């Protein structure tokens, strides 16, 4: 997860979030939507950094590193499990149970739901109640990530600030892939196959492994 690169690609959204925090006007719920690979997850963690970093979300200090490493006690994340295709109601209930416990760190608690558009109706309804009625009256910020906003129930959408993440240009994706060490031709071909730089890099690694096996 390259948060700095994602922030650079979606700098307008990042700056807007910083300005909103500076004015003490952050919402209690955000819905980041757009194609996979546009930096939604990375921006969710960047927003957590903005919330807790004394430097306004520098992404480099110890606090930011703790958040980006997934070790901050007030930042929780749930996503689709490896053997599943959707977020389940049980995951949501586990999240709520975690928030029912008193945190050892003061401040707003943040939860990131990656793949809200895959969640079952029951899971989304549980999340809706969570948005409306924070447990223990603890200030919370919910950040929901979706590829297909149409799959998110209207009642959740209406309670969130919506932020659309535009796809990066092919030229930018090629630059990213070349920065990762890919040859220009490989970068161009992978950019044609997928709009997701992360997926493209994984495809390149898989192809490299196949070539390695053939030569041994």
C-alpha positions in Angstrom: 0.0 0.0 0.0 1.8 3.1 -1.3 -0.1 5.9 0.5 2.2 8.7 -0.6 1.8 7.8 -4.3 -2.0 7.5 -3.9 -2.2 10.9 -2.3 -0.1 12.4 -5.1 -2.6 10.9 -7.6 -5.6 12.2 -5.7 -4.1 15.4 -4.3 -7.2 17.5 -4.6 -9.1 15.1 -2.3 -6.3 15.0 0.2 -6.0 18.8 0.3 -9.8 19.1 0.7 -9.7 16.7 3.7 -6.8 18.6 5.2 -8.7 21.9 4.9 -11.8 20.4 6.3 -9.9 19.1 9.3 -8.3 22.5 9.8 -11.7 24.0 10.0 -12.8 21.3 12.4 -15.6 20.3 10.0 -14.8 16.6 9.2 -17.9 14.5 8.7 -18.7 11.5 10.8 -19.0 9.4 7.6 -17.4 9.3 4.2 -18.0 7.2 1.1 -15.0 6.9 -1.2 -16.0 5.4 -4.5 -14.4 4.7 -7.9 -12.6 2.0 -9.8 -10.3 -0.4 -8.0 -6.8 0.9 -7.9 -7.7 4.6 -7.7 -6.4 5.0 -4.1 -9.5 4.8 -2.0 -8.0 2.6 0.7 -4.8 4.6 0.8 -6.8 7.8 1.2 -8.8 6.3 4.0 -5.5 5.8 6.0 -4.3 9.2 4.9 -7.5 10.7 6.4 -6.7 8.9 9.7 -3.2 10.5 9.5 -4.8 13.9 9.0 -6.9 13.3 12.1 -4.1 12.4 14.4 -0.9 13.9 12.9 0.3 17.1 14.6 1.7 18.1 11.2 -1.6 17.8 9.4 -1.0 14.4 7.8 2.7 14.4 6.9 2.6 10.6 6.3 6.1 10.4 7.8 6.0 11.0 11.5 5.8 8.2 14.1 2.1 8.7 14.5 1.5 8.5 10.8 3.7 5.4 10.5 1.8 3.7 13.3 -1.5 4.3 11.4 -0.1 3.3 8.0 1.3 0.1 9.5 -2.1 -0.7 10.8 -1.1 -0.5 14.4 -3.0 2.5 15.7 -5.4 1.5 18.4 -8.1 4.0 17.3 -8.1 3.0 13.6 -9.9 -0.2 12.7 -10.2 -1.9 9.3 -12.4 -4.6 7.8 -12.4 -5.9 4.3 -13.4 -8.9 2.3 -11.8 -12.1 3.8 -9.6 -14.2 1.5 -12.1 -17.0 1.3 -15.1 -14.8 0.8 -16.7 -12.6 -1.8 -18.5 -10.1 0.4 -18.3 -8.4 3.8 -20.6 -10.3 6.2 -22.9 -9.2 9.0 -20.6 -11.1 11.4 -17.7 -8.8 10.5 -19.8 -5.8 11.2 -20.9 -7.1 14.5 -17.3 -7.9 15.4 -16.4 -4.3 14.6 -19.2 -3.0 16.8 -18.1 -5.3 19.6 -14.6 -3.8 19.3 -15.9 -0.3 19.5 -17.9 -1.2 22.6 -14.6 -1.6 24.4 -12.9 1.5 25.9 -9.8 2.5 23.9 -6.6 3.1 25.7 -6.0 6.1 23.3 -8.0 9.2 23.6 -9.6 10.8 20.6 -11.9 10.0 17.7 -12.1 6.4 16.6 -12.0 5.6 12.9 -13.2 2.6 11.1 -12.6 1.7 7.5 -15.0 -0.6 5.7 -13.3 -1.7 2.5 -15.9 -3.2 0.1 -19.1 -1.8 1.5 -20.7 -2.3 -1.9 -20.2 -6.1 -1.5 -21.8 -6.2 1.9 -25.1 -8.1 2.4 -28.3 -6.1 3.0 -28.2 -7.2 6.7 -24.6 -6.1 7.0 -25.3 -2.7 5.5 -28.3 -2.3 7.8 -26.1 -3.0 10.8 -23.6 -0.4 9.6 -26.4 2.1 9.2 -27.3 1.7 12.8 -23.6 2.0 13.7 -23.4 5.3 11.8 -26.4 6.8 13.4 -25.8 5.6 17.0 -22.1 5.6 18.0 -21.4 3.1 20.8 -20.6 4.7 24.1 -21.1 8.1 22.5 -17.5 8.0 21.4 -16.8 10.3 18.5 -16.3 8.2 15.4 -15.5 8.6 11.7 -16.6 5.9 9.3 -14.9 5.6 6.0 -16.6 3.3 3.5 -14.9 2.2 0.2 -16.9 1.1 -2.8 -16.1 0.3 -6.4 -19.8 0.4 -7.4 -21.7 3.1 -5.5 -25.0 1.8 -6.9 -24.6 -1.3 -4.7 -24.5 0.8 -1.5 -28.0 1.3 0.0 -29.4 4.8 -0.3 -29.8 5.2 3.5 -26.0 4.9 3.9 -25.2 7.1 0.9 -27.4 9.8 2.2 -25.5 9.9 5.5 -22.1 10.1 4.0 -20.0 12.7 2.3 -19.4 11.3 -1.2 -16.0 11.5 -2.8 -15.4 10.1 -6.3 -11.9 8.9 -7.1 -11.2 9.3 -10.8 -9.1 6.8 -12.7 -5.5 7.8 -13.3 -4.3 8.3 -16.8 -2.6 5.6 -18.8 0.5 7.8 -19.0 0.6 8.2 -15.2 0.1 4.4 -14.7 3.0 3.7 -17.1 5.2 6.1 -15.2 4.2 4.3 -11.9 5.0 0.9 -13.3 8.4 2.1 -14.7 9.2 3.5 -11.3 8.6 0.0 -9.9 11.3 -1.3 -12.2 9.3 -2.5 -15.2 10.6 -2.2 -18.7 8.7 0.4 -20.8 7.1 -2.1 -23.1 5.9 -4.3 -20.2 4.5 -1.2 -18.5 2.6 -0.2 -21.6 1.1 -3.7 -22.1 0.1 -4.0 -18.4 -1.5 -0.5 -18.5 -3.6 -1.7 -21.4 -4.7 -4.8 -19.5 -5.7 -3.1 -16.3 -6.3 0.4 -14.9 -5.0 -0.7 -11.5 -1.3 -0.2 -10.9 -1.2 -2.5 -7.9 -2.8 -5.3 -10.0 -0.5 -4.6 -12.8 2.5 -4.9 -10.5 1.2 -8.2 -9.2 0.7 -9.5 -12.7 4.3 -8.6 -13.5 5.5 -10.5 -10.5 3.4 -13.5 -11.4 4.8 -13.5 -15.0 8.4 -13.1 -13.6 7.8 -16.2 -11.4 6.6 -18.2 -14.4 9.6 -17.2 -16.4 11.9 -18.1 -13.5 10.3 -21.6 -13.2 10.8 -22.2 -17.0 14.5 -21.4 -16.8 15.1 -23.8 -13.8 
